[in-house]
Amino acid sequence: GGFSNSSLHFLDLLAEQAASAISNARIHAKVSKQAKSDTLTELPNRRALDEQLEQEIQSAHRTGHSFTTVMMDLDGFKTINDRYGHQVGDQVLRVLSNYLVQELRTSDFLARYGGDEFTLVLSKSDLSATRLVTEKILEKIKKFAFKLPNGNTITLGISGGIALYPVHGHTASQLLRAADEALYRAKKHHRGTFAVANPPTGKLQ
């Protein structure tokens, strides 16, 4: 039951092609992941966020479920950069990102929007359920402490804005804008809280 020399040669060629295809697939998967990951925090980046929102909108359209988009901004982070430098600020962002992810469900999607802003997408969620999540985030941030080499401890606050699909928007850009406007109100009037977006005054485009 042995193989002939010609058969072995053919199998060698086939094995080389298979190995090359597997290697290329792994490289492609790695590059694709890197293109959708934030280099600092390793969270999904803005590109991945846009894709996730489109998927959520399509799913919600099919099933009739709602979902929420939560824009979050760290309170006091600029002071950290100004006082300790951007290198320390970057370390704080990395540690805090891992800290936040630990308490999220596998179905929750947390992305770095940019700077010290994060966006959380809660699948199949309403305002009541989202409130529970944001309250847990607020409590978790109160317990967060970053220790500096000199022994000093850095603490932070967080504010956020919540937008519900389809009440506050039918598209990704509408939801992000509504959540961002709610975040702005929270930062301006009630820092350290999560505000819900105002219902649109006109017809959604």
N, C-alpha and C positions, 0 to 999 in steps of 0.2 A: 503493500500500500504506500510506497514511497513516492515522492514527486520527481519528475524528470528535471533535468537541468533547465530546460526551457520554461517549465512551469515555475521553478524556483526564481528564475530571472524575472518572470512576469510578476510574481508575488512581491519580489523586492521593489520593483517599480511601483506597484500598487501601494505598498507600505510607505514608501517615500512620499507619494502624492497625498496619502491620508494624513501622514504626520505633518506635512506642510499645510494642509487645509485646517487641521486642528490648531496648529500654531497661529495661523492667520486669524482664525476665529477668536482665539483668546486675546490676541493683540487688538483686534477690532472691538471686542467687548471691553477691554481695559481702557482704550482710547475713548469709547463712547461714555463710559462711566466718568472718566476724568472731565470730559466736556460738559457733564451735567452736575459736577460737584464743585463746591466752593473750595479753593485751594487752602484757605486758612482753617476753616472749621470742619471741613469734609462733609458738611451738610449739603443737600441739594441746592443748586444755585438758581438764579432767576430763570434760566432757560428750562430747567427741570420743573420749576414752579408753573410756568406757563403751560407746559404739557400736562401737568397734573390737573390744573384747573380745567383745561379743555376736556380731559377724560371725565372729570367729575360732572361737568355740564352735560356731556353726552349721556352719562349714566343716569343723572337726575332727570333728564328729558325722557328717557325710556321708562324709568321706574316710578317717577313722580315723587321721589324723595327729595328733600331739601338738603343743603349742606352749607357750612359756614366758612368764611374766610376771615382770619384774624391777623391784623397787622399789629406788630409789637415793636416798641422802641425802648431802649434802656434809659432810665433816668440817671443822670449824673455821669454818664460814660465820657463825655467830653472833658470833664474835670480830671478824669483818670489819665487821659492822653496828655492833657496840658501839664499835669503835675509829675507824672511818672514816665511819660514818653510813650510812643506808639508801640514799642516792643512789648512793654508791659500790657498795654491795651490789647494787643493781639493775643497775648497769653490768656488774659481774662476772657476774651471772646471764645477761645478754644475750650477752656475749662467750662465756661457757662453753657456752651452749646451741648457738650456731653452731659452736663448736669440736667438740662431741660429734657433731653431725649429720653433719659432713663425712666421718666414717669409717664411717657406717652404710650398710647396703644399702638399696636403694629399697623393699624389702619390709619392712624394720624400721620399727617405729612408736615414736617417742619423744614423750612428752607431759610437760607440767609438771603434776605432781599437786597442788602447792601449796607455797608457801614455797620452800625449797631442796630439795624432793623431786621426783624425776623417775621416770616409769614407762616401761619399755621392753618392748614386746611383740614377741617373735620368732616369726614365723609358721613353721609346719612345722619346729619345732626340738625337740631333746631336751636333756637335761642336759649331755651331752658337748659338743655344739655351742655351747650357751649358755655353758659354762665358757670356751671359746675367746674368745667375744665379750667376756665380762666381764674376762678377763685383758688383752685389748687396751684396754679402757676404763681399767683400772687403770694400764697403761703410759702411756696418753695423758694421764691426769690428772697423772701424775708430771712430764710435760713442760709442763704448763700453767702459765703465769706471766702475771699481770695487772700491768702497770706503771702506777703512780700518777703524777699530774702532778709530785709532789715527787721522783720518781726511785725511790721504794721499789717493791718487787715483792711481789705477793701470790701465794701458792701455796695450794693446797687438796688435800685428800684426798677419797676417796669410799668409802662402804660400801654394801652392797646385800644384798637377799634375793631368792631365786629360788623360784618356784612353777611346777610342771609340770602342765599339763592332760593327762589327768584325774586324775593321782595325788594332787594336793594340793587339788583342788576341781573341781566340775562347773559352777559359776556364776562370774560375774565377781566378785561380792562375796567368795566363798570364796577365789578365787585371790589377790585383792588382800589379803585378811586374812592368808592364809598367807605371802605374800611380805613383808608388813609385819612379821609376827612374826619371820621369818628376818632381816630387816633389823635389828630391835631386838636380836636376839642378836649379830649382827655388830658393831653399835655398842657393845654392852656388853662383849663379851668379846674380839673380834678386829677392832677398828676398822681400816679400810683393806682389808677382805676382803669377799667375797660368800659368804653362807651359803645353803644349800639348806633349804627348808622341811621341817619334820618331817612324816612321814606322819600323817594324821588318826587319832586313836585310836578314834573311833566311826564309825558309818555316816554318810556325807555326806548332808545333807538337801537 
